[in-house]
Amino acid sequence: MIALPPPKPEILARRDEIVAALLGLLSADAVIHEALRMRPYETDGLTAYRQMPLAVVLPSTTEQVAAVMRYCHQNGIRVVPRGAGTSLSGGALPLEDAVVIGVMRMNRILEIDFDDRLAVVEAGVTNLGITKAVEHEGFFYAPDPSSQLACMIGGNVNMNSGGAHCLKYGVTANNLLGLKLVTPTGEIVEVGGDHLDSAGYDWLGLMTGSEGMLGIVTEVTVRILRGPEGARAMLAAFKGTEIAGAAVDAIIGSGIIPVALEFMDKPCIHACEAFAHAGYPLDAEAMLIIEVEGSVAEQDALLGRIKEICARFDPISLKVATSAEESMAIWKGRKGAFGAVGRISPDYLCMDGTIPTGELPFVLKRIGEMSVQYGLQVANVFHAGDGNLHPLIMFDANDPASFRKAEDFGADILKLCVEVGGCLTGEHGVGVEKRDLMGVQFLPHELTQQRAIKSAFDPGWLLNPHKVFPLTEHA
């Protein structure tokens, strides 16, 4: 079980005073302090853990965020930033003595520059909302997490989110130009700018993926890209997960970089087919969704080469989409995978380790063995092209023993990822979920160095203090 730091009694005793002060900084409808109204903020996508906050504030401007941050800093009050709450690692899990600052009301598109291919948006704009704002001119925003309909760009920056198309276009860090953020002391600063490679230290790189521990992002400048001429997907179904993993390694090893290369095993195939009726082969033990883009001639050439590679691994079936509608049908099941698995198991942990693609066959075999060892079913669906695994470990939240086994199973998967040369997280972040496993990835002096960076920005460890690092005297 994941431990949370104890609340500060002196802060809890001042709750009424703190709420009154927040009401003096923001309008009454922007301060939530009643228990029932705070209930939606007690957890995020990692719903196994819940904690009611001291209060919730919903500012509408960067200046309001700064005012709240200054007050909290001056009074030693912890702060937890929150976007849409879709974090799967507990990144937005509150503390009993903390004020949650939600940016969901900061949802304006501030600027779109098609000539320079950029957009400036507030932190509460959804990931998909950016593409919707520019697609009429043939542009799009590349990173596409599965939660893109709901997740917000501020949270994407905090967790350095990826998505199915990050194999070709990169993750959030590869598509950012600049940030406006509020420091723990309430100062408004800007890093990066409206062009690539700003002068000076790479503050943009430091802030991206810092999980809301160094500042609260309020505005984001992103790269927008011209949409491809066309795209097509194909399905490749195999007799075993290890065989499919070997096919993935062969595709990447050939030098082909598809737009997306996704993996689904048999439990996930069945769940998604029952949910989306996408025409997935139910006799397959594993399936790949592979998408390429370009002109029709380019698509044909790439798909032809990929079919040749897959044919070496004795596939059960190979199906190439012949139209945009068929491609959408192929993707329909994958995009709904997390919800589909929720229909067969009301509770599951979604892990997020990353491994070298050459280790896929071995790691998938070990996950299968662990599943038998723990007596828990696992459905694998992940971004195979860059080795970003998402095993969904199914358990019963009403059974504490089942939950503990699921956590231990997940920890063993993440340890395995590190052992084969990978890392603890690819896009979900560390949050509280992987916090106590950081010693598996990093040596003590490396964690000390990382803590020193946190302390330089936030000496009192007031901003999202119980995330990423194992609990210390700072937490």
C-alpha positions, 0 to 999 in steps of 0.5 A: 500500500502506498503511504501518504505523508501525515497532515500538518495539524496546524494547517488543519486547525486553520482550515476556516481561516484558509478558506476565508482567505481563498474566498478573498482572492477568488470569486465564491464559485471558484472556491470549493470547500464543502465535503460533498462538492470536493468529492470529485477531486479526492482521486484521479485516474488511479482510483485505488487511492483517495484523499479529500483535500483541504479545499479546491480552487478553480482560477481563471487566469494566471494572475489568480493562480499566482495570487493563490500560490503566493498566499499558500507559500507565505502560510506554509500550505501545500498545493496540488495542481490538477487538470482533468484528473486523468493521471493514471499514476496518482499525479493529482492525488491530493493531501488532507492539508493541501489546496488543490489548484484546478486549471480546468477553467483556463481553457482558451485558445489564445493564439494560432499562427499557421505561418509559424506553425504554432498555437498558444493555449491555456493549460485547461485546453484539452489535447484533442481541442488543440487539433479541433482548433486548427484542423480546418486549415489542415493542421493537427497537434501530434501527441495523442494520449488515449484520454485525449478527449478529456486530458488537458495540455497542462497535465500532458506537459507535467507527465510528458504524455505520449500516445499511439502516434508518438513513434513517429512524431514524438511525445509532448516534449518534442512538440513544445515551444514555450511555457508560462508557469507560476513558481511555488513562490507565486512568481510568473515566469516564461520559458522557451518561446515561439521558436525551437531551441531558445537561448540559455539553459533548457528550462523547457526540458527541465519543466516538461515531465516534472510532474507539477513539482516545480511550478504550475503550468498556465499557458503552453505554446505548442508546435502544430503540424501539417496533416499527412496526405493520407494514412492507412492501417493494417492488422496482423494477427499471430499465434503467440505474444512472443511471436508478435513481439518478434515481429515488432522487433523485425519491423523496427529493425528494418528501418521502417518507422510507422506512424503507429505500431500497437500491440494487443493480446488475446484478453484485450482483443476479445474485450475490445471486439465485444465493445467496438465490433471492429472485426478483430480475429478472435482466434489470435493470441496477439495482434498488431495495429500498424499505421503508415501515412503519405501518398497512396504510393507511399502507403502501398510501398510501406504496407507491402514491406511490412506485410513481407516482414510479418509473413516471416512469422506465420501470421494467422491473418493480415488485413490491410484497410482499403479506405479511411472508414476501414482504418477508423474501424481498426482503430476504434477498438484500440482507442476504447481498450481501457474502457473495454477491459473495464467491462470484464474487470471492474478494477485494474491497474494500468502499468507503464514500463518501457523496454528496448523493443528487442526485449519484447518477446522475453518480457511478454513471456515473463509477464505471462508467467507472472500472471500464473504466479499471482493468479491474476489475469492481465491484458496487454495493450501498448505502444509496441513501436517504442516499447511502452508497455501497458499491462492491465492487471485485473483485480477485485478492489473489494478484496484487499488481498487481491489489491495487494497482489495486483500492486506486487505484480505491477511492481515486479513488471516494472522491476523487470522493465528496468532489469532489461534496460528500460525504465519505470515509466514511458508517459504516465509519470511516476506520481505516487504509483511508482514513487517507492520504486525509484530506487530500482531505477536510480542510485541514491546519489542520483535521487539526491541530485534530483531532490536538490533540483526540487529544493532549489525551486521549492525549498519548503516542498509545498508543491505536489510534495508526496510525488515521485520521490520516496518519502523523506523529511521533506514530504 
